[in-house]
Amino acid sequence: MAHAGVKLPHEGFSVNRLGHLVLDGYDLVELAEKFGTPLYVVSEGRLRENYRRLADAFKAHYPGETIIAYAVKANFTLAIIRVFALEGAWAETFTGPELHMALMAGVKPERILLTGASRLENDFREALEVRVGLIVADSLPELYRISRAAVELGAEAKVLIRVNPALEVPTHPSIATGVRGTKFGVDVPSGDAFKAFEEALGLDGVRVLGVHTHIGSRIMRVEPFIEAASCIVDFAGELNSRLGFKPEYLDLGGGFGIPYKPEEYSEALNLNLLAEKISEAIIEGFKKNGLRLPKLIFEPGRSLVGDAELLLAKVRNVKETPSGKYVFLDASTNHLTPVLLVDQYFEIVLANKADRAAEETVSFAGSLCFTADVIALNRRAPKVEPGDLAAVLSVGAYCKSSCMVHNAQPKPPTVMLSSRGAEMVQRGETLDDLVARDLIPPGLYHASSEQS
Ligand SMILES: Cc1ncc(COP(=O)(O)O)c(C=O)c1O
């Protein structure tokens, strides 16, 4: 979508006659005045649209059941998890706390999938006690622990085993998981994955139901997903022919990328093509191997929440330097940690000047005490002045959920927009929250200092 001053990522956005950026009919300048800044703003409508687009694509192409398990790690604001639960989503949770957040948001335990990288018996006991739908084992030691926990509880664990297809995955190396040598899953090419299934099939308390993989995040092309699906289909064929194991579930993880730069808005991942090609690979492969179609699971995070949330931040100060103009915001990179972790680009629009053409080049900085605290370098913008309102777009994935505390800056609140109104769904952190876990031992408190 293009407006006089800016290109916008989706139909929920517009610019009103005051030149203000509007989301789902809400003037963002008014929202900032009402709730203060920095402020995360999430669109319930966009969350639902993102879910439905993916679900509908698979409904149209895959004759079996497709389960969409929202990857809670992307953004665990309870109201967001709740919206997806109401849409019919499962939840993919990576840790005990994520699991409990999904339960608190009303996800039924049987619709929770517990993945993870290194769990102890206790973690599995807890998952079995709340009766999660599926547990994804990452390694043989984990399988033994699941078995022990299940036997001890007299339960049966429904298990998928995470495999690593060891492919080339076109994304930032820190978030490529399905490549050779990462810490995740059991390796397919070396035969380790086969051995894990062989062993797991004989474990007490463990009912192996399928294969899991997740090749990485922020992947913008269809091909890597097709390649992964084909690899898993071949592997399923091998499990059937050599072990007589017939997978009921194929879980292909998440990883669907979203456009962050305006020039990418027209090149979003084609979900319809993705669903068509993945379905084709599975239908053909399973037919060839004489297997019944499995239930498909996807675990999208970013593609469901990424472009549904933005961060509003006020311009505190502008400063000319010999190497350019810095615009200091009241939000910082600790609220947008992917900038620091994976060099993430976030588009920034001046929400109170959204109808104005760009006339200068500026860098947007946060107010923290380290040099890398720069949110965006050398961006074109209308003339920026203190008091302007910046909207950092598409921050829904992995920003709030990996928000760090730095310089004791509290975490901002979140407001959700819907036909019910603009509702606070997470309050901002306070000084009391920041010190809530601290204790000064009485002996230290009452000790006299040399200065007193
Ligand atoms: C096991 C697993 N599933 C799903 C996801 C979600 O990925 P994305 O947000 O890219 O869809 C992740 C992300 O790290 C993951 O580790």
The ligand as an SDF file (V2000), in Angstrom:
LIG
                    3D

 16 16  0  0  0  0  0  0  0  0999 V2000
   10.8710  -25.4630   17.2490 C   0  0  0  0  0  0  0  0  0  0  0  0
   10.4130  -24.1580   16.6880 C   0  0  0  0  0  0  0  0  0  0  0  0
    9.2210  -24.1060   16.1040 N   0  0  0  0  0  0  0  0  0  0  0  0
    8.7440  -22.9400   15.5960 C   0  0  0  0  0  0  0  0  0  0  0  0
    9.4790  -21.7850   15.6430 C   0  0  0  0  0  0  0  0  0  0  0  0
    8.8850  -20.5280   15.0980 C   0  0  0  0  0  0  0  0  0  0  0  0
    9.5980  -19.9880   14.0330 O   0  0  0  0  0  0  0  0  0  0  0  0
    9.0520  -18.7180   13.2560 P   0  0  0  0  0  0  0  0  0  0  0  0
    8.7470  -17.6800   14.2510 O   0  0  0  0  0  0  0  0  0  0  0  0
   10.1370  -18.3270   12.3510 O   0  0  0  0  0  0  0  0  0  0  0  0
    7.8180  -19.1410   12.5190 O   0  0  0  0  0  0  0  0  0  0  0  0
   10.7490  -21.8220   16.2240 C   0  0  0  0  0  0  0  0  0  0  0  0
   11.5720  -20.5970   16.2610 C   0  0  0  0  0  0  0  0  0  0  0  0
   12.6610  -20.5310   16.7020 O   0  0  0  0  0  0  0  0  0  0  0  0
   11.2280  -23.0340   16.7700 C   0  0  0  0  0  0  0  0  0  0  0  0
   12.4100  -23.1020   17.3700 O   0  0  0  0  0  0  0  0  0  0  0  0
  1  2  1  0
  2  3  1  0
  2 15  2  0
  3  4  2  0
  4  5  1  0
  5  6  1  0
  5 12  2  0
  6  7  1  0
  7  8  1  0
  8  9  2  0
  8 10  1  0
  8 11  1  0
 12 13  1  0
 12 15  1  0
 13 14  2  0
 15 16  1  0
M  END
$$$$
